[in-house]
Amino acid sequence: MGASAATLRETLAAIVGDAHLLVEAHATAPYLVDARNRFHGAALAVVRPDGTDEVAAVVRACAGAGVTVVAQGGNTGLCGGATPDPSGGSVVVSLARMRRIRSVDPANATVTVEAGATLAEVQAAAAAAGLRFPLSLASEGSCTIGGNIATNAGGTAVLRYGNTRAQVLGLEVVLADGRVWNGLRALRKDNTGYDLKQLFIGSEGTLGIVTAAVLTLVAPAHSRATALAALTDLAQAVLLLSRMKEALGDRLTGFELMSDVALGLSRKHHPDLPDPLPGHAWYALIQADAGAGATTLAADVEAALAEAIAADAADDATVAASGEQAKRLWALRENISEAQRREGPNVKHDIALPASAIPAFVASCGSALAMSFPEAHLVVFGHLGDGNLHYNVAAASGASAESLMHRAADINRIVYDEVNAHGGTISAEHGIGQLKREALARYRSPLELELMRRVKDALDPHGVFNPGKVLPDAARP
């Protein structure tokens, strides 16, 4: 270890305490690999600050030493955005100790939290105040608010409440020179110049380190209805979505799409789960919520589905008769990813398209993949309500998953070209990270990339934050 590295470590230890400066391999290892075990990095050290002032002091020390900084929350990201590169020249700043709920304001329906608080902890704080934080993800017990903000996370309730961006009123951010921008304003209207917080939401730690946020809360759901609809094809799914929106309005909270293949995998690995409508090609899991005083929600959902079936917008449907039945229907959807993991590796895509374009995309992309990869099969599911598909390519039974994974770049090219041709995006809710960094150059215009680089240069001119993430080195056709 060089003298400068040793000096920096001594400085960092003085800031966060010896116990929270991690340098030994066994201590740093969990921070140096992504959730999918796809990206492995190295670090000069891992530091665990306990407050915004400590984060700022760490950033100042690293910037002064010419050392880059990688912020990390729950390390649940799926694109390698919080994993340092293999050079070992970065300091990882884990925000896991910064999990305080600073304040809850029930009258204003807001909560102010530190970035290391888990999503589940924020949900619990909201519930204790008689309110609800509507962001909902499968990883909510381990993902952190800072990570949710950094990736503009989505989840199952975007149809009604929007992505994380829509839940954030204010931010506190440590900038690249160690100064702290205190934008913790609990205002729903503030038209005083540029909305600076929006630059940091979705920037994956490349522009600053979010240390705290003011989040919006909503009234709790006093009644809830969950249904599973069986569908012949995706055109029918899109039609059903339109009819349910018309019938339920803003009570429609979630509209999840599952192919028969995806649902079959979920039940294969969790055979205790129900199979109420077997033998159909596609399924929609529908969630509706209503506030206090609502007494007809379940009946309204049932009536809307009956009318949809009569109009050929669905083939069949069942409405959960209890909370336990609803929980088991949701488990079918929530266990798909875990079932895929057990089946073996697959080439994953987190894409979004206009809902109206999804049937044509799935048809044309499926045909293109079948021509080049006849040994593959598709596992498709996602949030049809907001056009977000998890479009995954796996090896069919008897085919080599390893061989398929070796050609992942070719598969990605086919899928992303089709997504682009149908007016979609290559990343809906997981971000770019390092996984899709070079693909961004192909599917964003040179002007867009130039503007992104100008923002990066303005806020982080010396490249202190999260090197090698989001922005490609150069635009390439």
N, C-alpha and C positions, 0 to 999 in steps of 0.2 A: 504493500500500500504506500502510495506516494505521500510526501509531507503535506501537500495541499489537501488531499483526501482526508488524511488524519486530522488536520486542523479543522476541516469542515465538520467532521463527525464530532469533534470536541465541542464545536459551537452548537451543533444541533442537540447534543446531549444536554448542554447547559440550558437550552430552550425548553425541551420537553421532558427532561429527566432521564437518567441512565436507563431506567426500566422501560422506557418507551422509545429508545433508539435501538432498533434491531439490526444486527449485522451478521450474526451467525447463520449459517445455511439452514439449519433446522427451524430457526425462528422466522426467517424471511420467506421460506419456500411457499407458504400458502398465498403470499401476495404477488408471486411471480408467475402465476399460471392462470389462465382464464377459466371460466366456468365449464367450458366444453373440453378442456384439456387440449386445446388446439394450438394456442400460442404460449410460448415459454420465454421468459425474459430474465434479466439480471438487474441488480440495483446496487448502487453504492451503499445505500442504507434504506431502511423503512422507518419512518417516524410516525408517531401516534400522538399528535397534539390534542390538547384538552380544551381548546377555545380559539376564537378568532384571532386574538392577539398572538397566540403561539403559531398559528398558521401563517400569519403575516410575517412574523420574525423568521420562520423557516424559509419562506419564499425570498425574503430579503437576503438571507445568508446564502442561499443557493444561487440567486441571481448574481450576487457579488462575486461568487466563486466561479461563475460561468458554468454552473451545473443545472441541468434540466430537471423539471418536477413533473411527476405523474400523480394526479389525485385519484384516490380510490375510495369507494363506499363499501357496499356489501359484496363487491366482486361477483355479481351475478350476471354481468353483461354477456351478450352472445356474439359480439363482433370484435373482441380483443381490445376494446377502447380504453380499458383501465390497466392493461398489462404493459410493463415497460419493455423496451426493445432489448435484444440480447447483449448490447454493448457493455452494460453494467455502469453506464455513466450517469444514470438518473437517480434521483431520490424519490421514493414512493411516499406520498403523504396519505396515510390512512386516516379517515375521518370517523372511524368506528367509535371513538370515545366521546365524540361530540353529538350526543343524542338527547339533549335536554328539550323538553317542551317549555319554551320560554314563557308563553302566555296563551290563554284561550279567552276570546272575547265573544261570548254567546250573543250579545246584542248586535254585534257587527257580523256575526257568523264567520269568524276568522280564527286561525290558530297560527302562532309564530313558533317555528321549530328549528332546531339545528340540523345540519345536513346529514349527520350520522344517524339520526333517528330512523328506525325502520318504518316502512309503510304501515305495518300492523300496529306499531306503537302510536302513530299519528291517528289511525282509525280508532284506537282505544281511547285516546285523549278526546277525540271528537265525541265519541259515544258517551263518555263520562259527563260531557256538557250537554247531553241531550240532542246532539247533532251528528252529522255523518260526513266523513271525507270520502268522496265518491270514487276515487281512483282505486281500481281493484286489479291485482295481478296474481298469477299463480305463485310468484316468489315473494309475496308481500311479507312473509315472516322474516326474510333475510335481506331483501333489497332495501336500499336507503333512499330517503327523500332527495338527497344530493344526487344520487345516481339517476333517480326518476327524472329530475330536472335536467341533468346533463344530457340525457338521451331523449327527452320529451316523451316519456313512456306513454303507452296507450292502455291496453287492457280491454276488459269486457264491457265497460260502460261508456265507451267513447261516443256511441250513438246518441246518448242523451246528454252527457256532461262534457264531452270533448277530451282531448289529450291533456297531459300534465300542464302544458302551456296555458290552458284555459282555467286552471285551478290556482295559478300563481299571481298574487297581487304585488308582491315586493320581494326583493332579494338583498342579501348582504354578500359581497363578493370581494375576495382578495385578488388584487390586480398583479400584473407581472413585475412591478417594481416594489411590491410589498405594501402598497397603500390599500386601505379598505374603503370600498364604496358602500355606504350605508343607504340602501334603497328600500329599507323595510317599511314601506308605506302600505297601510291597510285600506287603500282607496280603490273603489271600483271605477271612479272617473278621475283622471288626472291628465290633462291635455297640455302640460307644460313642456313642450319640446319633444325630442325623440324618446321613445319608450325603451330605455337602455336595457331593462331586464330581459327583453326579448332576444337581445344578442347572445346572452349567456345560456338561455334555455335551448337545449338541443345542440350545444356547441361541444359537448363531450370533453370538457375540461381543457380545451385548447385556447380559450380566451381568458379564463380566470377560474378561481376556485370558489364555488358557491359554498358559503359556510352557514347560512340560515335563510329561511324563507317565510313569508306570510302567505298562507294558503286559505282558499275559500272553503267554507263548509256549507252543507245543505241540510234541509230538514230530513229526519229519519223516515224510512219507508215503513208505514204502519200496516200496509197490506202488500202482498207480493203474490204474483201468479207466474208459474213456470210451466212451459209446454214444450212438447217435442212434436214436430211436424215431419211427415214423410213426403219425399218429393221425387218426381220422375227425372227431372233435369234442372240445370241451373237457370234456364229461362223461367221456369216455374218458381224457383227460389227468389229471383228478383221480383217477380210479380207478387209473391206472398209478402215480401218485405214492404212493397208499396202499399198493399192492402192493410197490413198491420199498422203501418204508420198512420194511414188515413183513419183507421178505426180507433186507435189508442192515443194518438197524438204524442205529447211528451211523456206519457206514462210508459211508453216503450223504451226500455233501458238497454236491452241487449238482444242481438239477433246473430247467433253463432251458426256457422255453416260447418258441416262434417260430411265427408264422403263416406260411402259404405266401407271403403278400405280403411279409412281412419277409425271409424267406429268399431270395425271388426278387430283392429289391433288393440284398441282400448279394452274391449271385452275379452280378448284372448289372454291378456296379461292381468285382467281383473275380472275373472269369470263370475264373481258374485254380483256384478253390476247388472242392471235390468236390460232386457231386450224387448221393449214393448211393441215395436213396430218393425219386425224383421222383413227383409226381402226387398228393400228399396235402394235406389242408387244414391240418394242424397238425403240429408236430414238438416233441419233447422231447429236449434234450441232457442226458445223465445223467453225473454224475461220482461215482465212488466211490474212496475212499482207505483204505489199511490200513497199519498199522505193521509193525515188524520181526517176522519170523516168519510173516507171512501169505503163503500160497502159492496160495490158491484163489480170490483175488478175481475175476479175469477170468472164471473158470468159474462162480462164483456169480452174477455179473452176467448172464452169458449164459443161465444156467439160469432166473434170475428173469424175464428178458425172454421166454424161450420159454414159460414158464408163463403169463405175462401175455397173450401172443398167443393161446394156447390158450383162455384165459378171456375173450377179446374185450376185454382192457384195452389192447390196442395192435394195430395192423394189421401192422406189420413192424418190424424193428430190425436194426441192424448194430453190432458192437462193434469199436472200433479195434484193429488188430493190432499197432500199434507206436506209439511216442511221437510220431513224425512224423504218423501218421494222426490221432492224438488232437489234435495241435496244429492240424491243418487243419480238423477238425470244430469245434474251439473258435473258429477264425477265422471260420467262418460266423456264429456268434453275435456275436463281438466287433466285426465290421465292419458291423453293421446301422446303428448310429448314424452312422458316417461315410458310408455309402451314402445315408442319408436327407439328410444335409447336402448331398451332391452333387446330389441330386434337386431340392432347393429347400426353401423354408421350409415348416414344418408346425406345427400347434398341438400342443404336447407336454403330456403328463400323466404324472406320477409318482404312481401311486395304489396303494393296497393294500386288499385285501378278505380275508375268510376264504376259504381256497382253495375251500371247498365252495360259496361264493356266486359264484364267478367265471363259471361257465357262464351262469347267469341274468343276471348283470350284462352280460356281453358281448352277449347276445341282445337284451336290452331297450334298452341304450344304443345299440347299432348301429341298431335300428329307429327310435329317437327321432332320431338324427342323420340317418338316411336321409330322414326326412320333411321336415326343415328344410334339409338340405344334400345334395341328391341328387348334387351335383357332387363330393362328397368320397369318399375311400376311407380305410380304416383300416390302420395299420401297428402291429400289436400284438406285443409280445414282453416278456420279463421273467423274473423269478425266481418261478416258480410254487411252488417249495418253501416260500417264505415269503409267498406271496400278493401279491407286488409286481409290478404290470404297468406297462410303459411303453406307454401307450395314446395313440397319436399319430394326429392327423387331418390328412390331406394332400389336396391337390387331385388328382383323378383325371386321367388322361391327356387333354389338350386343355382342361382347365378352368384358370381363373386362380388361381394360388396367391396372388397379391396380394389378390384379392377375398376369398378365404377368410380370409386373415390379418386383414383389416379387421374381420371378424366373429368374431374369436377370443373375445371376451368372451361372445358368445352360445353359442359351442361349449363354452366352459368351464362355463357355467351348466348346460347339458344334462348334460355328463359328470359334473360334481360333484354335481348333484342325484341322478343315478342311483347314483353311488358312495355317497352318504349314505343313500339308500333301501335299499341292500344291505348296510349296516353297515360301510362302508369309510372310508378317510381320503383326503384330497386331497393328502397328501404322505407318501410312504413313506420315501425316503432322500435326497432333495435339499434338504429344508428348506423354509422359508417365504420367507425373504429379503424382497425387496420385490415379487416377482412375485405371491405369493399372500397378501400381507398383508391385503388387504381381504376376500378370500374367507374368511379365518379367522373373521371376525366372523359370517359366515352359518352356518358349519358347526361352530362351538364354542358351547356354551351361555354365556349371560351370566355364570353363576357361574364357569365355567372361565376366561373372560376376566378376570373380576375377580380371581381367585386369581393368574393370571399377572401381572397388573399390580401386585398386592401384592408379589410376589417381585421384580419389576423395581424398584419403589419402595424396597424394603428394601435391595437390593444396589447400586442406582444411582439414588439419590434425585434427583440433579440432571441425569439424562439424559446422562451423559458418553459412554456407549458406543453406537455404531452406531445413530444416530437413523434413524427411518423404516423399521426392519426388524422383522419378525416380528409385533409387536403392532399391530393396527389402531388408528387414532385414537379410534374409538368403535365399539361394537357396533352393527351395523345388521342389520335383518332381510333 
